[in-house]
Amino acid sequence: MADVAQTVDDARRTIEATLDDAELEWESPSDGSYVVKLPGTRKLSTTCSLLVGRHSLSVNAFVVRHPDENHEAVHRWLLERNTRLYGVGYAIDTLGDIYLVGKLPLAAVTPEALDRILGSVLENADGAFNTLLEMGFATAIRKEYEWRVSRGESTRNLAAFAHLTGRAAEEPGRAPEGTGRASG
């Protein structure tokens, strides 16, 4: 029993030191529970939960909500990707929201292993984000784009999806090329 408690304590200390050393934003809402904010480039940030159990570290990170469309293709893409992931795999919850989940034996919780698994979470949440949006939310992206254009609002953060909208991103007050309107 003492060995389990020592292993749990060692894992907690390793996690806290590793998160601090990486200068990541994190909090511990309860003993052995950690919520880590991983900064991204496509997805602003990915929130990752780490839970120290008696024998393993559970990893859970929200990726994207339930796709609006093209479910079969999205799920197939996730399953095909799972064969290439390290330490985590894509999963869906009862609502169909997409997560990355994984487990690591407590004895294997080292700074290097934790860095590698958090890197895998970030790579596969942030790196796959635009692809998942394109596959599962193309209609919503097109509607959002049209709504912003009709209101004269910026479409800059939709630039990655220009191939879906058929237009380049614009700033408010600037007319799309070829409209004949004077630009500011």
Backbone torsions as a table, in degrees:
resi	resn	phi	psi	omega
1	MET	NA	-39.7	179.8
2	ALA	-64.9	-34.2	178.9
3	ASP	-64.4	-39.9	178.9
4	VAL	-64.3	-46.4	-179.8
5	ALA	-61.9	-40.3	179.0
6	GLN	-65.4	-42.6	179.1
7	THR	-63.5	-41.7	178.0
8	VAL	-62.5	-46.8	178.9
9	ASP	-62.2	-42.6	178.4
10	ASP	-61.1	-42.9	-179.9
11	ALA	-63.1	-43.5	179.4
12	ARG	-61.4	-45.5	179.2
13	ARG	-63.2	-41.7	179.2
14	THR	-62.8	-45.0	179.8
15	ILE	-60.6	-50.7	-177.7
16	GLU	-61.3	-44.0	179.6
17	ALA	-65.6	-41.0	-179.0
18	THR	-65.9	-43.0	179.1
19	LEU	-65.1	-40.0	177.1
20	ASP	-65.3	-46.6	-179.7
21	ASP	-60.4	-34.3	179.5
22	ALA	-81.7	-3.5	-179.6
23	GLU	56.0	40.7	177.4
24	LEU	-89.8	149.3	175.2
25	GLU	-79.3	124.0	-179.2
26	TRP	-151.4	161.7	174.6
27	GLU	-144.7	161.6	178.6
28	SER	-124.4	95.0	-177.1
29	PRO	-67.3	-21.4	175.5
30	SER	-157.1	166.6	-179.2
31	ASP	-55.2	125.6	177.0
32	GLY	79.2	4.9	178.8
33	SER	-116.7	129.1	-177.0
34	TYR	-131.8	138.8	174.8
35	VAL	-119.2	118.3	-173.2
36	VAL	-116.1	135.3	176.3
37	LYS	-101.3	115.6	179.3
38	LEU	-99.9	117.8	-178.3
39	PRO	-71.5	140.2	-177.8
40	GLY	-123.4	-178.2	177.2
41	THR	-115.0	-40.7	177.6
42	ARG	-89.4	-47.2	175.0
43	LYS	-99.4	126.6	-173.7
44	LEU	-49.0	-47.0	175.4
45	SER	-158.0	159.2	176.2
46	THR	-121.2	125.5	177.2
47	THR	-90.6	126.3	-176.5
48	CYS	-121.5	129.7	178.2
49	SER	-101.2	133.0	175.3
50	LEU	-119.2	128.2	-178.8
51	LEU	-128.4	117.0	179.4
52	VAL	-84.4	117.4	176.4
53	GLY	-101.0	-169.9	-179.5
54	ARG	-66.7	-31.7	-175.0
55	HIS	-129.7	-11.3	-175.9
56	SER	-147.8	161.7	173.8
57	LEU	-103.4	121.2	176.7
58	SER	-94.3	138.4	179.8
59	VAL	-120.8	133.3	-178.2
60	ASN	-147.4	126.7	-179.7
61	ALA	-139.8	129.4	176.0
62	PHE	-71.4	135.0	179.3
63	VAL	-107.7	-59.2	-177.4
64	VAL	-159.5	152.1	179.8
65	ARG	-71.3	172.6	179.9
66	HIS	-50.5	124.9	179.7
67	PRO	-59.6	142.9	177.9
68	ASP	-75.2	-28.7	-173.0
69	GLU	-151.1	168.6	171.5
70	ASN	61.1	35.2	-175.0
71	HIS	-54.1	-46.9	-176.6
72	GLU	-60.1	-44.7	-179.8
73	ALA	-66.7	-39.4	178.4
74	VAL	-62.8	-48.5	-178.2
75	HIS	-65.8	-37.3	176.6
76	ARG	-62.8	-44.5	179.9
77	TRP	-60.0	-43.0	179.1
78	LEU	-62.1	-45.5	-179.4
79	LEU	-64.5	-40.1	177.6
80	GLU	-64.8	-39.0	178.4
81	ARG	-65.6	-34.8	-177.6
82	ASN	-55.0	-28.2	-178.2
83	THR	-69.8	-14.2	-176.2
84	ARG	-113.6	4.5	-175.1
85	LEU	-87.9	153.5	175.9
86	TYR	-106.9	122.4	169.3
87	GLY	75.0	-14.2	179.5
88	VAL	-138.7	165.2	174.5
89	GLY	-145.3	155.3	176.5
90	TYR	-72.9	143.3	177.2
91	ALA	-147.7	162.3	174.6
92	ILE	-121.7	149.7	176.9
93	ASP	-93.0	-173.2	-176.5
94	THR	-64.8	-21.1	177.2
95	LEU	-88.1	-10.2	-176.9
96	GLY	91.4	3.8	176.1
97	ASP	-68.4	149.1	-173.7
98	ILE	-101.1	132.2	-179.6
99	TYR	-129.8	164.6	164.6
100	LEU	-109.4	130.6	-178.4
101	VAL	-133.4	152.1	177.4
102	GLY	-167.7	169.0	176.6
103	LYS	-139.0	146.1	179.8
104	LEU	-135.4	130.7	177.0
105	PRO	-59.4	140.6	-178.5
106	LEU	-57.4	-34.8	-179.8
107	ALA	-64.4	-19.9	-179.0
108	ALA	-95.8	1.7	-178.7
109	VAL	-78.3	100.8	175.7
110	THR	-124.2	164.3	175.8
111	PRO	-56.0	-40.4	-179.4
112	GLU	-66.0	-44.9	-179.6
113	ALA	-66.1	-40.8	178.9
114	LEU	-65.8	-42.6	177.1
115	ASP	-60.7	-41.5	-178.4
116	ARG	-68.1	-41.4	-178.8
117	ILE	-72.1	-37.0	176.0
118	LEU	-67.2	-36.2	175.2
119	GLY	-63.7	-39.0	177.8
120	SER	-65.7	-40.9	176.6
121	VAL	-60.4	-50.2	-177.6
122	LEU	-62.7	-46.5	-179.5
123	GLU	-59.7	-39.5	-173.6
124	ASN	-93.7	-8.9	170.2
125	ALA	-94.6	-53.7	-177.7
126	ASP	-73.0	-46.3	-176.7
127	GLY	-66.0	-30.0	-178.7
128	ALA	-94.8	-5.9	-171.0
129	PHE	-56.8	-53.3	-178.0
130	ASN	-63.3	-39.2	178.3
131	THR	-61.2	-44.9	179.6
132	LEU	-65.6	-37.8	176.7
133	LEU	-64.5	-44.4	179.3
134	GLU	-60.5	-43.2	-176.6
135	MET	-73.1	-41.0	-171.2
136	GLY	-103.9	-8.0	-174.2
137	PHE	-140.5	26.2	-175.8
138	ALA	-58.6	-43.4	-179.6
139	THR	-63.6	-43.8	179.5
140	ALA	-64.4	-37.1	178.1
141	ILE	-64.0	-45.0	178.6
142	ARG	-61.5	-43.0	178.7
143	LYS	-64.3	-42.8	178.5
144	GLU	-61.5	-43.2	179.4
145	TYR	-60.2	-50.3	-179.1
146	GLU	-61.6	-40.1	179.3
147	TRP	-62.4	-44.8	179.5
148	ARG	-64.8	-43.6	179.2
149	VAL	-61.4	-42.7	-178.3
150	SER	-64.8	-25.0	179.8
151	ARG	-98.6	-1.7	-179.2
152	GLY	73.1	24.3	-179.3
153	GLU	-93.1	159.8	-179.6
154	SER	-62.8	141.8	173.5
155	THR	-116.4	16.0	-175.9
156	ARG	-55.0	-43.5	-176.9
157	ASN	-76.0	0.7	173.2
158	LEU	-102.7	7.1	-176.9
159	ALA	-56.6	-35.2	-179.7
160	ALA	-64.5	-15.7	-177.2
161	PHE	-111.5	20.7	-178.9
162	ALA	-56.7	-33.3	178.7
163	HIS	-66.2	-21.3	176.3
164	LEU	-85.4	-31.7	-176.6
165	THR	-91.4	-19.9	-178.9
166	GLY	80.0	7.2	-179.5
167	ARG	-139.1	157.4	175.7
168	ALA	-79.1	158.2	177.3
169	ALA	-65.3	145.1	-178.0
170	GLU	-128.9	161.1	173.5
171	GLU	-103.2	153.7	178.0
172	PRO	-57.7	142.6	178.3
173	GLY	84.9	-7.1	178.7
174	ARG	-106.9	129.5	179.0
175	ALA	-80.0	144.3	173.5
176	PRO	-61.6	148.7	179.5
177	GLU	-58.2	140.4	176.3
178	GLY	86.5	4.5	-179.1
179	THR	-89.2	-16.1	-179.3
180	GLY	85.0	-7.8	178.0
181	ARG	-79.1	146.8	177.9
182	ALA	-73.3	138.6	177.2
183	SER	-95.6	150.8	-175.5
184	GLY	-82.0	NA	NA
